[in-house]
Amino acid sequence: MKNNTSLIYNVFLVVGDFLALVGAFSIAYILRVSISHRRIAVPIHAITYLDTFLTLLPFFILLYALLGLYNAQIYERRVKEFGRLIVGCFIGILFVISYGYIFRVPIFPARLVTLYGFILALVFVVLFRNIARGIRDLLFKFGRGINHVLIVGDTKISRELMEVLSPSDQTGYRVIGVVGGVKHPLKSEATYALFENFDQAVRKIGHSLHTIIQTELYPDSAKNSQVLAYAQEHHISYQFVPGNSELFVGNLSVEVFKGIPMIDIHQTALVGWGRIVKRTTDIVLGSLLLIIASPVMLFISFLVKLTDKGPTFFRQTRLTRYNQEFKVYKFRTMALEYNGLSPEEAFRKMGKPELAKDYRKNGDAVENDPRITRVGRLLRKTSLDELPQLINVIKGDLSLVGPRALVPQELELYTKKHAILSVRSGLTGLAQVSGRRDISFDERRQLDLYYVQHWTFWNDLVILAKTFWVIIRHKGAI
């Protein structure tokens, strides 16, 4: 049985976006023309103005569709949705202006109407979509529009799916049956029927199914064909989750080689033009930031020299893309006698080897680290000690955003180092804006891996913006 909830929601979004845009541009006209007493550039009657926009607004909706704003992968992620709405409104305004210029038709009676229209269009559409999301969630709480799911397979991924899909009043999905045993117990309390085989499942709950998710293949290919055939015959959504899910991350492309379909899997989504755009951004933005930071860096250099004898900069061998070693530049924050030593060596030298265990246990951090100078503590708290790494960014050792550049000994502790080293290490990254020192070493490496496999240019911009906020709040700093 086909569940039309997503289709209905998409139609609701289309209608709501259209009405929100009509309201936005109507109010923009009223604010500048009807309420304001200042002269207008071109006298355009309200009816003519509205007729023109009713004709052009379908282009906005088409543009939103092309930007994926009616795709669940976009509208379920608010930050990504907001970014694309900004792009959509901006391009839409440019289209309206271009239309008026090409056909020599006056559209906006005054320049402020254009600005008001852009701002109000963005505000109204965002507001409407939040209201629509709230209405949908409310309907889920009353059991309306819930997608009933049958999971075929008894694997760890099956249990992860059930955890992710519950509670149904938030996700819109309810697992009503599982074909297989219970090898992996659930953390949450979920009610579902357990079936020994697929035939038994469809006899009991087949009439109420909307989606079948198969998490493992049977040795008998006929059984696998039976599951797919049943879904197709009864117009039920069918999805397959591969047992080795790590294969299907990053950048995927399907090609036909000698008549045989093949899936090409890259370790990272950062390929092709993405690499060129990212490197160009690093050079341009990195150079700009270095110029702006130069006076601050000169002052810090003087301060480090004045308070503690020894070198101003700390250089350490780190790893970046393709396992290449490079020297990372930072302002020295440790006392000269401990500079360049590993934590274990330094704590042993000061006669406190037990601190090394606490350091590793707390995610490479220890409270009131005795190795760090007074000035160094301030530099680390404000992250100013990392400003010299902008030089590494311009040189190409680092990127502005990427996985943390690890020393070889640290990376040996992680089994998936080959994936992390498929891109340039970064000055900042997903791990840094997700907690910095407040999360464990393993959690930071998992976030690094996620970044590598799901890279987008938009995510880089979001991470950069969040980095400034994290630094201002001193969140997770030591």
C-alpha positions, 0 to 999 in steps of 0.5 A: 500500500502506497503512503502518499504522506510525503507527496501531500507534504510536498504539495503543501510546501509548493502551495505554501511557498507560493502564497508566502511569496505573494504575501511578501511581495504584496507587503513590500509594495504596501510598505514602500508605495502605499504607506511611505509618502516619498516619491517613487521612481515609476508609478505602477498600479497595485493590480498591474504589479500583482499581476506581473508577480503572479505570472513570474512567481512560478519561476520561483517555485521551479527554482526552489524545486531545482535547488532540491527544496522539495526533497526530504534530504534538504527540507529535513535539514534546516541549516541546508534548507535555509542556505538554499532558500537564501540562494533561491530568493536571491536568484529569483529576484535577479530573474525578475529584474532581468525580465523587466530589463529584457522586455523593458517592462517596469516591475518595481515602482522603487528600489526599496520594493526590491530589497523589501521583497527579498527580505520578506520573501525569505522571512515568510517562506522560512516562517511558513516552512517551520509552521508546516513542519510543526503541523506535520509533527502534530499530525504524527503525534496523533498517528496521522501520516505514519509510514509503516515499516517492515524490516527484513533481516536480523543484523546490527543495522536492523537494530540501528534502524529501529532506534533511528526510526523511533519514536514515530511521533518525531520521525513519521516512521513506525516499525511494525514488524521484523523478519528474523530473530533478536540478536541485537537488543533495542535500547528503546522500548519499541513494539513490533511483531517478530516473524520467522519468515517473509511469508508469515509477515505479509500474511499478518501485516501486509495490508498495512505496509508502506515500506520494506527495508531489507538489511541482509540478503538470503543465501537463496536468491529466490527469497530475495526476488520474492521480497522485491516482487511483493513490494513492486506488485503491491506498490510498496516502497522497497529499500535495501541496506548493504551489510557493509554500509561503509562502502556506500558513503562519500561520492557515488556514481553509477556507470555502465561498463561494457553493458554491466552497471557498476557503482564507482565509490570514492573515499571522499565526496571532495573530487573534481571541481570540488577540489579546485573550488576548495583550494581556490577558497583556501588561497583567497580567504587564507591570504585575506585572513593572514593579512588581517591577523598580521598585526595580532601575530606580531604582538603575540610574537613579542609577548611570547619572547618577552615572557619566556625565553626560546623560540616564538613558534612551535613546529611539529611534524603532522600528517595531511592528504595522502599520508604526506608529512609537513611541519605545522606552525603554531605559537609556542604555548609550552615551557621551553623545557617541555617543548617538542616532547610527547605528553608522556615524555614531558609528564615523566620529566616533571615527575608526574607520569600519572598525568599522562594517563589522565591526559589520554583518558580526557581526550588529549587534555588535562586540567591546568596542564603544568606544561603550558605557560601563563601566556600559552594558556591565554593563547590556547583559550582564545585559539590565537596560538593557531594563527600561524597555521594560516601560512600552512593553508597558503602553502597547501599543507592544510585547508581551512576546513578538514580533519585535524592534522594528527601526529603519526603516533596519534593516527596509528591509534585509528583504524580508518586513517586511510579515509581521513588522509584522502583529503587535506587536514584542516585548520578547523573542522567538524570535530572542533565545532562539535565540542573540541576538547569536550569529546573523546579522541574516538568521537573526534575521529568519527566526525573527521571521517564523516566530514571526509565522506560527506563533504560539501562546499556549503558545509565548509562555509557553515563550519567556518561560521561556527568556528568563529562562534566557538572561539568567541564562546571559548567552548571546549578550549583548554 
